[in-house]
Amino acid sequence: MKPDSSTKTDISFDDFQSQILNDYEMAVTSRECSLLGRREVLSGKAKFGIFGDGKELPQLAMARAFQDGDFRSGYYRDQTFMMALGHLSPKEFFHGLYATTDIAKEPMSAGRQMGGHFVTHSLNEDGTWKNLTKQKNSSADISCTAGQMPRLLGLAQASKIYRNLKDIEQTNFSVNGNEVAWGTIGNASTSEGHFFETINAAGVLQVPLVMCVWDDAYGISVPAEFHTTKGDISEILKGLQRDDNNDGYEILKVSGWDYTALIHAFENASEIARENHIPVLIHVTELTQPQGHSTSGSHERYKSEDRLAWERENDCNKRFREWILENGIYTEEDLKSLERDIKQKVRAAKKEAWAEFLEPHLSSKKQLVQLLENAAEKSPNRTFISKLKNDLIAIEEPLKKDLAAKSRKALRYLVGENTPAKLHLQQWTEKFMASTQPKFSSHLYNELSNKAINIESLEPSYSNDAEQVDGRVILRDNFDILFEKYPEALVFGEDTGNIGDVNQGLEGLQKKYGPLRVSDTGIRETTIIGQGIGLALRGLRPIAEIQYLDYILYALQTLSDDLATLLYRTVGKQKAPLIVRTRGHRLEGIWHSGSQMGGLIHLLRGMYILVPRNMTQAAGFYNTLMKSDEPALVIESLNGYRLKEKKPANLGEFCTPIGKVETIKEGQDITLLSYGSTLRIVEKVAQELVELGVDAEVIDAQSLLPFDLEHDLAKSIKKTNRLLVIDEDVPGGCSAYLLQEIIEKQGAYKYLDSAPQTLTAKSHRPAYASDGDYFSKPNAEDIFEKVYEIMHEVDPKSYPALR
């Protein structure tokens, strides 16, 4: 479809002239920031730069169509857009380039991400939501190419949910679902699977999404024909174009230097998506990249002279300027005067930002120099300390690491001394480290009082005649109560809706709550997670179901790079309390073994990872998580759905604690730690060991991230003096993590009389044969013999060798 050239509202010539001037001023300001930004990197003041030069005009058009309540999910060249919305000043741009660690000065990430990564603040200081309908919103960017796409789907779907579910409280989040989710991406990154999966899912769901492709015909040094069939993304997506008989996309194509066509295209796209909830693709072509891909190289190395000449002639800012002059909107002198003023303002902003970046460092340097001088004065190691002092003085523009390194090294030369000067240096160093480290490490998890580990534990209660039911029934009835209690809760996944998940843990709930709250999805794990992230960013409480734990691998990049880092990379300014529900453990088959825990606990720091041994525990975790607002992965035991459990009387209320272990059987001789389905085998073996006089203590980890915050394992080992960790993950996987937590972090090494040991699965994945589990993962005989071997070493007379 060609963009409609009409506008929704007529404006006066004065207003039109003012709009043009504002847009030109913003385009020139952004370009000047890009040009100076590159110089700052090449001068060494910044490490790396990737800028939005050459993309200014379409971003200005997008900003004009962007309304309060809308959300952006974009990539690292959208600086002009953020400036046009008033969310990024030139000084903040340079603070981002310098990676200033002050959120007030660098509001995008306080230096945790490189410049060009943008965010708006969705949360108040106390963690409550701001009114997102009264501001223009940007979800937090990530660097990963196309990584912004999955969450875009959820941001758009939230409008559909709010428009169609009237019993959800919309205040702060939506005005009848009128909000549009805007995505931006470079043309080369449309080759990524995340892009195609999201585009397809948005077409199926028919959500208000506008996907903007900035096409400058290259992906770093590789031209478009190597990235895209026919070299044209809108050409190959023509099959998605809607018609009179089929839903689909509206597809618009527009030149990136054509100001009026861009304004109309984005206005049309906004109207189509906003009013009708129809997704739109805007393919913005004929863009340029005047400074190349980034500061790490020069595009003159891979672009022909003809291409470079074409880019100089068709630079969007240049063409915009020519259009202004040709139409007599402003004179040459007017524009030259404006350009001079802009250059002065941007240079001043750069200078101010650098001075503000340096000021606390210089102040700390002054203090430290004096402290080093005092410490050196009477020290036998005066020469060495003085050298450190002089080296520090020579650093004209110190960083925090320079100050920390010099002060800490100086203390090495003061070992054994007992002087006021040494004490003052120690105190300064401790205070400096205590105040500086959080600038780089805070907000991996919620730091407010409502964090999940603070939710009070509540045991399941049972009536005298409590019935024994399949575990799945406990889950189903618990979810039923949660959906009654939380109208903003919704669940979706493969086979989740109509049949109530593959194990009927949601049986009948779609019929009761409708297909928007309990819904089926296509086979597309990455965008199932993306749906959840985007919905959670807009105030809903999604549960994204991944059918089996092994399928998590399809979505691992999105979970790791986006969800798990969100709170951290926004310094607590955005949150996405997504619950990921899946099932695994004790399975046969290379691709359905369900035990890749070691990878998950390391790649998903920033999420909770919970491993309930039965469905009552699992239900309690869901209840706990719904009372908090943090992301979590809950892994139910696949072989537990049909096992009988007593049905609690307080479904929807009892809470399984996060970060606490549970002692299943007390004992005196050895501590056995496990989790999930393997724990049932450990329990059985513990009873068999009693027959030979071995009294094992059995502990359920329950929660892997975080693990045993009260250090109950150390208390157990203090009693038993021995430890065996039984884990169905590969050698060196989760068991190694648990050992570090217990032996190193909890200091349990002090209580051991035997070497701590692990019993894990084999290095290969489990074979598919019916006995593949037995010969691939720890079985009852393995566990028995390992414990007996440990006891044999302790007392070979009482426990003679088995074989």
C-alpha positions in Angstrom: 0.0 0.0 0.0 1.2 3.5 -0.8 1.1 6.0 2.1 -2.0 8.3 2.0 -0.8 11.8 1.4 -3.6 13.4 3.3 -3.4 14.5 6.9 -5.9 14.0 9.6 -6.0 17.6 10.7 -5.2 20.8 8.8 -2.8 23.2 10.4 -1.9 26.8 9.8 1.2 27.8 7.8 2.7 29.2 11.0 2.2 26.0 12.8 3.5 24.0 9.8 6.6 26.3 9.6 7.2 25.8 13.3 6.9 22.0 13.0 9.4 22.0 10.2 11.8 24.2 12.1 11.5 22.0 15.2 12.1 18.8 13.2 15.1 20.3 11.4 16.6 21.5 14.6 16.2 18.0 16.1 17.7 16.3 13.1 20.7 18.6 13.1 21.1 18.3 16.9 21.1 14.5 16.7 23.5 14.5 13.8 25.9 16.8 15.6 25.8 14.5 18.6 26.7 11.6 16.4 29.6 13.4 14.8 31.0 14.7 18.1 30.3 11.3 19.7 32.6 9.6 17.2 35.3 12.0 17.9 35.0 11.4 21.7 35.5 7.7 21.1 38.5 8.2 18.9 40.0 10.6 21.5 39.7 7.9 24.1 37.1 9.5 26.3 34.6 6.8 25.5 35.2 3.2 24.7 32.8 2.6 21.8 30.1 4.4 19.8 27.2 3.3 17.6 25.0 6.2 16.5 21.8 7.1 14.7 23.2 9.3 11.9 21.5 8.8 8.6 18.2 7.7 10.3 17.1 11.0 11.7 14.1 11.8 9.4 12.1 8.6 9.7 12.6 8.8 13.5 11.2 12.3 13.6 8.1 11.0 11.6 7.7 8.1 14.0 7.9 10.5 17.0 5.1 12.6 15.6 2.8 9.6 15.3 3.8 8.2 18.7 1.3 9.0 21.5 1.1 8.9 25.2 0.8 5.3 26.4 2.5 3.9 23.3 5.6 1.7 23.8 8.8 1.4 21.7 10.9 -1.7 21.4 13.8 -0.7 19.4 17.5 -0.9 18.7 20.6 1.2 19.2 20.2 3.8 16.5 17.0 5.5 17.7 18.6 8.5 19.4 16.7 11.1 17.2 13.4 9.5 18.2 14.2 9.7 21.9 15.4 13.3 21.6 12.2 14.2 19.7 10.1 12.8 22.5 12.1 14.8 25.1 13.6 11.7 26.7 17.2 12.3 25.7 19.0 15.6 25.8 22.4 16.2 24.2 24.1 16.2 27.6 22.4 12.9 28.5 23.5 11.5 25.2 27.2 12.3 26.1 26.7 10.9 29.7 25.6 7.7 28.0 28.7 7.7 25.8 30.9 8.2 28.9 29.0 5.6 30.9 28.3 7.9 33.8 27.2 5.8 36.8 24.7 8.3 38.0 21.1 7.5 37.0 20.1 11.2 37.4 22.7 12.2 34.8 22.5 9.0 32.6 18.9 7.9 32.9 19.1 5.1 30.3 21.2 2.7 32.4 23.6 4.6 34.6 26.5 3.4 32.5 25.5 -0.3 32.6 24.9 -0.4 28.8 26.8 1.4 26.1 25.3 4.6 24.7 22.5 4.1 22.2 20.4 1.9 24.5 17.3 3.6 25.6 14.6 3.3 28.2 11.9 5.3 30.0 11.2 4.9 33.7 8.0 2.9 34.4 8.4 2.7 38.2 8.4 5.1 41.1 11.1 5.0 43.7 9.0 2.7 45.8 8.6 0.2 43.0 5.0 1.1 42.2 3.9 1.8 38.7 3.9 5.3 37.2 0.9 6.2 35.0 2.2 4.8 31.7 -0.8 6.2 29.8 0.4 9.7 30.6 3.9 9.3 29.2 5.6 8.1 26.0 7.3 4.8 26.8 10.3 2.9 25.7 11.1 -0.7 26.8 14.7 -1.2 27.8 16.9 -1.9 24.8 19.4 -4.7 24.4 22.3 -5.0 22.0 21.5 -8.4 20.6 20.4 -8.1 17.0 16.6 -8.6 16.7 16.5 -9.3 20.5 14.0 -6.5 20.9 11.5 -8.3 18.7 9.9 -10.9 21.0 8.9 -8.4 23.7 7.4 -6.2 21.1 4.7 -8.8 20.5 3.7 -8.8 24.2 3.7 -5.0 24.3 1.2 -5.0 21.5 -0.8 -7.8 22.8 -1.4 -6.0 26.1 -3.5 -3.5 24.2 -5.6 -6.3 22.8 -6.1 -7.7 26.3 -7.0 -4.3 27.9 -9.5 -3.6 25.1 -11.3 -6.9 25.3 -11.2 -7.8 29.0 -13.2 -5.2 30.9 -12.7 -6.5 34.4 -9.0 -5.7 34.4 -8.0 -2.5 36.2 -6.6 -0.3 33.4 -5.5 2.7 35.4 -1.9 3.5 34.8 -1.6 1.0 31.9 -4.1 1.5 29.1 -7.0 3.6 27.8 -9.2 1.0 26.3 -6.3 -0.7 24.5 -5.6 2.3 22.2 -1.9 2.0 22.6 0.4 1.0 19.8 3.7 -0.9 20.2 6.4 0.4 17.8 9.3 -1.7 16.8 12.5 -0.6 15.1 15.2 -2.7 13.5 17.9 -2.5 11.0 17.3 -4.2 7.7 20.1 -6.7 8.1 18.7 -7.9 11.5 15.5 -8.9 9.8 17.4 -12.0 8.8 17.3 -13.2 12.4 14.8 -15.8 13.4 13.4 -13.6 16.2 12.2 -11.1 13.6 10.3 -13.7 11.5 8.9 -15.5 14.5 7.5 -12.2 15.9 6.2 -11.0 12.5 4.3 -14.2 12.0 2.9 -14.3 15.6 1.8 -10.7 15.4 -0.1 -11.5 12.2 -1.8 -14.4 13.8 -2.8 -12.5 16.9 -3.7 -9.3 15.0 -2.2 -6.9 17.5 -1.6 -3.1 17.3 2.1 -3.3 16.3 4.0 -1.1 13.9 7.2 -2.6 12.7 9.7 -0.1 11.3 12.7 -1.3 9.3 15.5 1.2 8.8 17.0 0.1 5.5 20.5 1.5 4.6 21.2 -1.5 2.3 24.0 -2.9 4.5 24.6 -5.0 7.6 28.0 -3.8 8.8 30.0 -4.6 5.6 27.6 -7.0 4.0 25.1 -5.7 1.5 21.4 -6.5 1.6 21.4 -9.1 -1.1 23.5 -11.3 1.2 21.0 -10.8 4.0 17.6 -11.0 2.4 16.0 -12.8 -0.5 15.5 -10.3 -3.3 17.4 -7.9 -1.1 14.1 -6.4 0.0 12.3 -7.3 3.3 8.9 -5.8 2.3 9.0 -7.6 -1.1 9.4 -11.0 0.5 6.7 -10.3 3.1 4.1 -9.5 0.6 2.3 -12.7 1.4 1.4 -11.2 4.7 -0.5 -8.3 3.1 -4.1 -8.3 4.3 -7.0 -8.4 1.8 -10.8 -8.5 1.8 -10.9 -12.1 2.8 -7.8 -12.6 5.0 -6.3 -10.9 8.1 -2.7 -9.9 7.8 -0.4 -6.9 7.7 -0.6 -3.5 6.1 2.7 -3.0 4.4 4.0 0.5 3.7 7.2 1.3 1.8 8.7 4.8 1.9 12.0 6.6 1.2 13.8 7.7 4.2 14.7 11.1 2.8 11.1 12.0 1.8 9.8 14.1 4.7 6.2 14.5 3.7 5.8 10.9 2.7 7.3 9.8 6.0 4.9 11.9 8.0 1.9 10.5 6.1 3.2 6.9 6.3 3.7 6.9 10.0 0.4 8.8 10.6 -1.4 6.2 8.5 0.3 3.3 10.3 -0.6 4.7 13.7 -4.3 5.1 12.7 -4.6 1.6 11.2 -2.9 -0.1 14.2 -4.5 2.0 16.9 -8.1 1.9 15.8 -8.3 -1.5 14.2 -5.6 -3.5 15.9 -4.0 -4.5 12.6 -0.2 -4.9 12.5 1.7 -2.7 10.1 5.1 -3.0 8.5 6.9 0.2 7.5 9.9 -0.4 5.3 11.9 2.8 5.2 14.4 2.5 2.3 17.2 4.6 0.8 18.7 5.5 4.2 22.4 6.1 4.7 25.0 5.6 7.4 27.4 8.6 7.1 29.9 7.4 9.7 29.6 3.7 9.0 28.4 1.0 11.3 30.3 2.0 14.5 33.5 3.5 15.7 35.2 0.2 15.3 35.8 0.6 11.6 35.3 2.7 8.4 32.7 2.1 5.8 35.0 3.3 3.1 36.7 -0.1 3.3 33.6 -1.9 1.9 31.5 0.6 0.1 32.2 1.6 -3.5 32.9 5.1 -4.5 29.6 5.2 -6.4 27.7 4.1 -3.2 29.5 6.6 -1.1 28.7 9.4 -3.5 25.1 8.4 -3.6 25.0 8.4 0.2 26.4 11.9 0.3 23.8 13.2 -2.1 20.8 11.3 -0.5 21.6 11.9 3.2 18.2 12.4 4.8 19.3 15.6 6.6 20.7 17.0 3.4 17.6 16.2 1.4 15.4 17.7 4.2 17.4 20.9 4.1 17.1 21.1 0.3 13.3 20.5 0.6 13.0 23.3 3.1 14.8 25.8 0.9 13.1 24.7 -2.3 9.6 25.2 -0.7 10.6 28.6 0.7 9.8 27.6 4.2 13.1 29.1 5.5 16.0 30.9 4.0 19.6 29.8 3.7 20.7 32.4 6.2 18.0 31.2 8.7 19.2 27.6 8.5 22.9 28.6 8.7 22.2 30.6 11.8 20.2 27.8 13.4 23.0 25.3 12.5 25.7 27.5 14.1 23.6 27.7 17.3 23.0 24.0 17.4 26.7 23.2 17.1 27.5 25.6 19.9 24.8 24.0 22.1 25.9 20.5 21.5 29.6 21.3 22.1 28.6 23.0 25.3 26.5 19.9 26.3 29.5 17.7 25.6 31.8 19.8 27.7 29.3 20.0 30.6 28.8 16.2 30.5 32.5 15.5 30.6 33.0 17.9 33.5 30.1 16.3 35.4 31.5 12.8 34.7 34.9 13.8 36.0 33.9 15.9 39.0 33.4 13.1 41.6 36.5 11.3 40.3 38.6 14.4 40.7 37.2 15.1 44.1 38.0 11.5 45.2 41.4 11.7 43.7 42.2 14.8 45.7 41.3 13.1 48.9 43.2 9.9 48.1 46.4 11.8 47.1 46.4 13.4 50.5 45.7 10.1 52.3 48.6 8.4 50.4 50.9 11.3 51.2 50.0 11.0 54.9 50.4 7.2 54.8 53.8 7.4 53.2 55.2 10.0 55.5 56.3 7.7 58.3 56.1 4.3 56.6 59.1 2.1 56.0 57.7 1.6 52.5 57.5 5.3 51.8 59.1 5.0 48.4 56.5 2.5 47.1 53.5 4.4 48.4 54.9 7.7 47.1 55.2 6.1 43.6 51.6 5.1 43.8 50.7 8.7 44.8 52.7 10.2 42.0 51.2 7.7 39.5 47.7 8.8 40.6 48.6 12.5 40.3 49.7 11.8 36.7 46.3 10.5 35.8 44.6 13.7 34.8 41.2 12.1 34.1 40.9 9.2 36.6 38.3 6.5 36.6 36.8 4.8 39.6 39.0 1.7 38.9 42.2 3.9 39.1 41.2 5.2 42.5 40.2 1.7 43.8 43.4 0.1 42.5 45.8 2.7 43.9 44.2 2.7 47.4 44.1 -1.1 47.6 47.6 -1.5 46.4 48.9 1.1 48.9 47.4 -1.0 51.8 49.7 -3.9 50.8 52.7 -1.7 51.8 51.1 -0.8 55.2 50.7 -4.4 56.4 51.8 -4.6 60.0 51.8 -0.9 60.6 49.4 0.7 63.1 49.1 4.4 62.4 46.2 6.8 62.2 47.2 7.5 58.5 46.8 3.8 57.7 43.5 3.7 59.5 42.2 6.7 57.5 43.3 5.1 54.2 41.6 1.8 55.2 38.4 3.7 56.1 38.4 5.7 52.9 39.0 2.5 50.8 36.2 0.6 52.5 33.8 3.5 52.1 34.8 4.0 48.5 34.3 0.4 47.6 31.0 0.1 49.5 29.6 3.1 47.7 31.0 2.3 44.3 30.4 -1.4 43.9 26.5 -1.1 44.0 26.8 1.3 41.0 27.8 -1.7 39.0 26.0 -4.5 40.8 22.7 -3.4 42.3 19.2 -4.5 41.2 20.0 -7.9 39.9 16.9 -8.8 41.9 14.2 -6.7 43.6 15.7 -4.7 46.5 12.4 -3.5 48.0 10.5 -5.0 50.9 8.0 -6.8 48.6 10.6 -9.1 47.1 9.7 -12.7 46.8 12.1 -14.0 49.3 10.3 -11.8 51.9 6.9 -13.3 51.2 5.9 -15.1 54.4 5.8 -18.9 54.2 2.4 -20.5 54.8 2.0 -24.3 55.1 -0.7 -26.2 53.3 -3.5 -27.1 55.6 -5.6 -30.2 55.4 -9.0 -31.3 56.6 -9.4 -34.5 58.5 -10.9 -36.2 55.5 -8.6 -34.6 52.9 -8.8 -36.7 49.7 -5.9 -38.1 47.8 -5.9 -36.7 44.3 -3.6 -36.6 41.2 -1.1 -33.9 41.6 -2.4 -32.1 38.5 -5.7 -31.6 40.2 -4.0 -29.6 43.0 -2.3 -27.4 40.3 -5.6 -27.0 38.4 -7.7 -26.0 41.3 -5.0 -23.7 42.6 -4.7 -21.9 39.3 -8.5 -21.6 39.3 -8.4 -19.7 42.5 -5.4 -17.5 41.4 -7.4 -16.5 38.2 -10.3 -15.5 40.4 -8.1 -13.6 42.7 -6.0 -11.8 40.1 -8.0 -10.6 37.0 -4.8 -9.4 35.5 -3.4 -13.0 35.4 -3.3 -14.9 32.1 -1.6 -18.0 30.9 -0.6 -19.1 27.4 1.5 -21.7 25.6 1.5 -24.7 23.3 -1.7 -26.8 24.1 -2.3 -24.6 27.1 -5.8 -23.5 26.2 -8.3 -25.9 24.8 -7.0 -29.1 26.3 -5.7 -27.4 29.5 -2.0 -28.2 28.9 -0.6 -31.6 28.0 -0.9 -32.8 31.6 -4.3 -31.1 32.3 -3.0 -28.8 35.0 -5.3 -26.1 33.4 -8.2 -28.4 32.6 -11.4 -26.5 32.0 -10.0 -23.1 32.7 -10.2 -21.8 29.2 -13.9 -22.5 29.2 -14.3 -20.7 32.5 -12.0 -17.7 31.8 -12.0 -17.4 28.1 -9.4 -17.7 25.3 -7.7 -14.4 26.1 -6.8 -15.4 29.6 -6.1 -19.1 29.0 -4.9 -19.3 25.4 -3.1 -21.6 22.9 -0.1 -20.4 20.9 1.8 -21.6 17.9 5.0 -23.6 18.2 7.2 -20.6 18.9 9.0 -20.6 22.3 10.9 -17.4 21.8 7.9 -15.3 21.3 5.9 -17.1 24.0 8.5 -15.6 26.3 8.5 -12.3 24.4 4.7 -12.1 24.9 5.2 -12.6 28.6 7.9 -9.9 28.9 5.8 -7.3 27.0 2.6 -8.1 28.8 4.4 -7.9 32.2 6.0 -4.5 31.2 2.5 -3.2 30.8 1.1 -4.2 34.2 -0.3 -7.7 33.5 0.7 -10.9 35.3 1.4 -13.4 32.6 2.3 -17.1 33.0 4.2 -18.2 29.9 4.1 -22.0 29.5 6.9 -23.8 27.7 5.7 -27.3 27.2 8.9 -29.1 28.2 12.0 -27.9 29.9 14.1 -28.8 26.9 12.2 -26.4 24.7 13.5 -23.6 27.0 16.6 -23.7 24.8 14.7 -22.2 21.9 14.0 -19.2 24.1 17.2 -19.0 26.2 18.6 -15.9 24.5 15.4 -13.9 25.2 15.3 -15.2 28.8 18.9 -14.5 29.4 19.6 -11.3 27.6 16.2 -9.6 28.1 14.1 -10.9 31.0 16.9 -11.8 33.4 18.8 -8.6 32.9 15.8 -6.1 32.8 15.8 -4.9 36.4 19.6 -4.7 36.4 20.1 -2.9 33.2 17.4 -0.3 34.1 18.7 0.1 37.6 15.3 -0.8 38.9 13.3 1.5 36.6 11.4 -1.2 34.7 10.2 -4.6 35.8 8.6 -7.6 34.1 7.2 -10.1 36.7 6.8 -12.9 34.2 6.3 -16.4 35.5 7.7 -19.1 33.1 6.0 -22.5 33.7 7.5 -25.7 32.4 8.0 -29.3 33.3 11.0 -31.7 33.2 13.3 -34.1 35.1 13.9 -37.9 34.9 13.1 -38.3 31.2 14.5 -40.5 28.5 15.7 -39.2 25.2 18.4 -36.9 24.0 16.1 -34.0 23.5 13.5 -34.7 26.2 15.8 -35.3 29.2 14.8 -32.2 31.0 17.9 -31.6 33.1 20.0 -28.8 31.7 20.0 -27.0 35.1 23.7 -26.0 35.1 23.2 -23.9 32.1 20.0 -22.3 33.3 21.3 -21.3 36.7 24.2 -19.5 35.2 22.5 -17.9 32.2 19.4 -16.8 34.1 20.9 -14.8 37.0 18.3 -12.2 37.7 15.4 -14.7 37.7 14.3 -17.2 40.4 14.7 -20.8 39.4 12.4 -23.1 41.4 12.3 -26.9 41.3 9.4 -28.2 43.3 9.4 -32.0 44.0 5.6 -32.2 43.8 2.5 -30.3 42.7 1.6 -29.0 46.1 5.0 -27.3 46.4 4.6 -26.0 42.8 1.2 -24.5 43.6 2.8 -22.8 46.7 5.5 -21.3 44.5 2.9 -19.8 42.1 1.0 -18.4 45.1 4.2 -16.8 46.4 5.2 -15.4 43.1 1.8 -13.8 42.5 2.2 -11.9 45.8 5.5 -10.4 44.5 6.6 -8.9 41.2 9.7 -10.7 40.0 10.4 -13.1 37.1 10.8 -16.8 37.8 11.1 -20.1 36.1 9.1 -22.9 37.8 10.0 -26.5 36.7 7.3 -29.0 37.6 8.2 -32.7 37.8 6.8 -34.3 34.7 6.4 -37.7 36.3 4.4 -36.2 39.2 1.1 -35.2 37.7 -0.5 -38.6 38.2 1.0 -39.3 41.6 -1.4 -39.0 44.5 -1.1 -36.1 46.9 -3.4 -34.9 49.7 -5.5 -32.0 48.6 -4.9 -28.9 50.7 -7.8 -27.0 52.1 -6.2 -23.6 51.6 -5.5 -23.6 47.9 -4.5 -20.3 46.5 -3.3 -19.2 49.9 -0.4 -21.4 51.1 3.0 -20.2 50.0 6.2 -22.2 49.4 9.1 -20.1 50.6 11.7 -19.0 48.0 15.4 -19.4 48.9 14.8 -22.0 51.7 15.5 -25.7 51.7 13.3 -28.3 53.3 14.5 -31.2 55.5 12.5 -34.3 54.4 14.2 -36.8 56.7 16.5 -36.0 59.6 19.6 -38.1 60.1 23.0 -38.2 61.8 25.5 -39.8 59.4 25.4 -38.1 56.1 23.6 -35.2 54.4 21.9 -36.0 51.1 20.9 -33.0 49.0 18.8 -33.2 45.8 15.7 -31.7 44.1 12.8 -32.3 41.8 11.9 -35.9 40.7 15.3 -37.3 41.8 14.5 -36.5 45.4 11.8 -39.2 45.5 14.5 -41.8 44.6 16.8 -40.3 47.3 14.0 -40.6 49.9 13.5 -44.3 49.0 17.2 -45.0 49.2 17.5 -43.3 52.6 15.0 -45.8 54.0 16.9 -48.7 52.5 20.1 -47.3 54.1 18.5 -47.4 57.5 18.5 -51.2 57.3 22.3 -51.2 57.2 22.6 -48.7 60.0 23.2 -45.5 57.9 21.0 -42.7 59.1 20.9 -40.2 56.2 19.5 -36.7 56.4 17.6 -35.8 53.2 17.2 -32.2 52.2 15.2 -30.8 49.2 16.9 -27.8 47.6 13.4 -26.5 46.4 14.9 -23.3 45.1 18.1 -23.1 43.1 18.2 -19.3 42.5 18.4 -18.3 45.3 19.7 -21.3 47.2 19.4 -21.9 51.0 19.6 -18.3 52.2 19.4 -19.5 55.9 22.4 -21.8 55.4 20.5 -24.9 56.7 22.9 -27.1 54.7 25.8 -25.9 56.8 23.8 -26.6 59.9 23.1 -30.1 58.7 26.7 -30.9 57.8 27.8 -29.6 61.2 25.8 -32.5 62.5 26.5 -35.2 60.0 30.0 -34.2 58.9 29.4 -35.6 55.4 27.8 -34.4 52.2 26.6 -36.0 48.9 24.8 -33.9 46.3 22.6 -36.0 43.9 21.8 -34.3 40.7 20.5 -35.5 37.3 22.4 -32.7 35.5 25.7 -33.4 33.8 29.0 -33.6 35.9 30.1 -30.2 36.9 26.6 -28.7 36.3 24.2 -27.7 39.0 25.9 -30.0 41.5 29.1 -27.9 41.2 27.1 -24.7 41.8 25.5 -26.3 44.9 28.9 -27.4 46.2 30.3 -23.9 45.9 27.2 -22.5 47.7 27.6 -24.9 50.6 31.3 -25.4 50.9 32.6 -22.0 50.1 29.7 -19.5 50.7 28.3 -21.2 53.7 31.7 -22.3 55.0 30.6 -25.9 55.6 34.1 -27.2 54.8 34.9 -26.6 58.5 32.5 -29.4 59.5 33.5 -32.1 57.0 35.2 -35.3 58.0 34.9 -36.8 54.5 35.4 -35.2 51.1 32.2 -33.6 49.8 31.0 -35.6 46.8 28.5 -35.3 43.9 26.6 -38.0 42.1 25.4 -36.8 38.7 24.1 -38.0 35.4 26.6 -39.2 32.8 28.2 -36.7 30.5 26.0 -37.7 27.6 22.3 -37.0 27.4 20.0 -39.9 28.3 19.3 -42.6 25.8 15.8 -43.1 24.6 15.5 -46.8 25.5 13.1 -47.7 28.4 16.1 -48.2 30.6 17.9 -45.2 29.2 17.1 -43.2 32.4 18.5 -45.9 34.6 21.9 -46.1 32.8 22.2 -42.3 32.1 21.0 -40.7 35.4 21.6 -41.5 39.1 19.4 -44.5 40.0 18.6 -45.9 43.4 21.5 -48.4 43.3 23.9 -45.7 42.3 22.8 -43.5 45.2 22.9 -46.4 47.7 26.4 -47.5 46.6 27.8 -44.0 46.6 26.6 -43.4 50.2 27.8 -46.8 51.3 31.2 -46.1 49.7 31.5 -42.9 51.7 30.6 -44.8 54.9 33.1 -47.6 54.0 35.9 -45.0 53.9 34.8 -43.8 57.4 34.4 -47.2 59.0 35.5 -50.1 56.7 34.9 -52.6 59.5 31.3 -51.7 59.9 30.8 -51.2 56.2 32.8 -53.7 54.3 33.2 -53.2 50.5 30.1 -54.1 48.5 31.9 -55.1 45.3 
